[in-house]
Amino acid sequence: MLAAVLLLAAGCKSSTDPGSSNQIPLIPLAIGNEWMYDELSLDSTGEVMRTFHDTVQIIANDVIDGEQWYVQHGPNPTGALTYLVNRNDGLYQFHPQWGDKIVRYLHYPVSLNDDNNVRDDYFGTDTDAYTVTFHTRINALHKSVKVPAGTYDCVEVAQEYRGDAALGPNAGAPPVFEYYAPGIGLIELEWYDKTSTGTPFVYYRRVLTSVHVQ
């Protein structure tokens, strides 16, 4: 298990240093690791309409083909299980409820403007599932993100939807922005929608409220 934890200082500026890279896994994997979040639903003016509380936990591990994977429970409300492993070239995952296809969710080492990671993700139910193709782009290596849990030096990741809109309701939508503190995990996530005039706005935000990682 790669369990490096950074002591992250507040007030860092965004960085676009093309020579920088990050060798520390963005999500540390160990049984007992836990992240608590507030999940906010917003309208196009930025007003919060609903707030949910959620917990993501690493609850078990499992050896598959000689490799140790970690089992993540959440995020809810689905309570779905995700199997995760940090390899030298990235963070891999699969969802047993949607089949056993393994995809690379994030590419390692993290480097600025890296957009070579492409994956297919599966959504829906066993009887009504669809596939969406994502392209991952690293926008910044050092971006200060302030959330209830504190201020963290984050990697900014844009998950871009690609493909035919017939593949699912999210295909062709604005990017999802994810902010990871290396060695700590997901700090903030933003999903965007568009108004009737085509202006993008954040309609869902997940922010870290507390964390316990080994």
VENWO-V990466 format. One record per residue. RES is the residue in one small letter. PSI is psi in whole degrees, -180 to 180 (NA if undefined). OMEGA is omega in whole degrees, -180 to 180 (NA if undefined). NEAR is the number of other ideal C-beta (glycine too) atoms within 8 Angstrom. Layout:
BEGIN
RES	PSI	OMEGA	NEAR
RES	PSI	OMEGA	NEAR
END
This chain:
BEGIN
m	132	179	8
l	108	-171	8
a	56	177	10
a	132	-180	9
v	129	179	8
l	142	168	10
l	106	-168	4
l	129	-177	11
a	149	177	7
a	158	170	8
g	16	179	6
c	151	179	9
k	160	175	6
s	147	-179	8
s	140	173	9
t	37	180	7
d	110	-176	8
p	-15	180	6
g	-6	-176	4
s	153	171	10
s	165	-176	9
n	119	-177	11
q	-9	-177	6
i	131	178	9
p	140	-178	12
l	-28	178	14
i	113	177	10
p	138	-175	15
l	116	174	13
a	143	178	11
i	132	-179	8
g	-16	176	8
n	138	-173	13
e	136	177	11
w	130	177	13
m	138	-174	11
y	153	160	13
d	134	178	11
e	124	-173	12
l	129	171	12
s	128	-175	10
l	155	173	12
d	-177	-173	7
s	-12	176	8
t	-5	-178	4
g	1	180	7
e	134	179	6
v	123	-180	7
m	-37	180	6
r	150	176	6
t	133	177	8
f	159	174	8
h	137	-174	9
d	153	178	12
t	133	175	10
v	130	-175	12
q	147	166	11
i	112	-169	15
i	-15	-176	7
a	172	169	7
n	165	-176	9
d	135	178	8
v	121	-179	7
i	119	-178	7
d	42	176	3
g	5	-178	4
e	137	-178	7
q	120	176	8
w	156	178	11
y	143	-175	14
v	120	180	13
q	131	174	12
h	129	-177	9
g	175	3	10
p	152	176	8
n	172	14	7
p	-6	-177	3
t	-30	-176	5
g	22	-176	7
a	152	176	7
l	137	175	10
t	131	176	9
y	132	-174	14
l	147	172	14
v	138	172	12
n	117	174	11
r	173	-179	8
n	-31	-176	3
d	9	175	6
g	175	174	11
l	122	-179	14
y	152	180	12
q	159	165	11
f	156	-179	11
h	110	-177	11
p	-27	-179	8
q	-15	179	6
w	26	-179	9
g	177	-173	7
d	26	179	5
k	123	179	8
i	131	178	7
v	151	174	10
r	115	-177	11
y	-40	180	10
l	145	-179	11
h	135	173	10
y	151	-8	12
p	151	179	6
v	128	179	14
s	149	-175	10
l	136	177	11
n	10	175	8
d	120	179	11
d	29	-176	8
n	-7	-178	5
n	119	179	12
v	135	180	7
r	159	171	10
d	130	175	9
d	156	-174	8
y	134	-177	11
f	166	178	10
g	-152	-178	7
t	175	180	5
d	-32	-177	6
t	-11	-178	4
d	68	-176	6
a	155	176	10
y	163	-176	9
t	138	175	11
v	135	178	13
t	130	-180	12
f	143	168	12
h	128	-178	10
t	132	178	16
r	136	177	11
i	111	-177	15
n	-32	-178	9
a	148	178	12
l	-24	-178	14
h	95	179	13
k	125	-179	14
s	125	-179	13
v	123	-180	11
k	125	180	6
v	174	180	12
p	-29	-179	8
a	-13	-179	10
g	-168	178	8
t	130	-172	10
y	148	174	13
d	112	-167	10
c	156	166	14
v	128	178	15
e	123	-177	12
v	128	175	13
a	122	175	12
q	109	-175	11
e	130	176	9
y	139	175	13
r	155	173	8
g	178	-179	10
d	135	179	5
a	-22	179	7
a	-17	-179	5
l	-12	180	10
g	163	-176	11
p	-19	-177	3
n	-13	-177	8
a	134	180	14
g	2	-180	7
a	167	175	8
p	160	-177	6
p	155	167	9
v	132	179	10
f	128	-180	12
e	140	-179	12
y	117	-177	15
y	134	168	13
a	116	-177	15
p	132	-180	12
g	-5	180	12
i	-44	176	13
g	-162	-178	13
l	125	-179	13
i	-42	-179	14
e	149	178	13
l	140	179	11
e	128	172	10
w	137	-177	9
y	150	170	13
d	-177	177	10
k	144	174	9
t	176	180	8
s	-21	178	3
t	3	177	4
g	7	179	6
t	124	180	7
p	147	175	7
f	155	178	11
v	121	178	9
y	-11	178	10
y	133	178	11
r	135	174	11
r	125	-177	13
v	140	-178	12
l	131	177	15
t	-29	175	10
s	159	-178	8
v	144	172	10
h	112	178	7
v	150	179	13
q	NA	NA	8
END
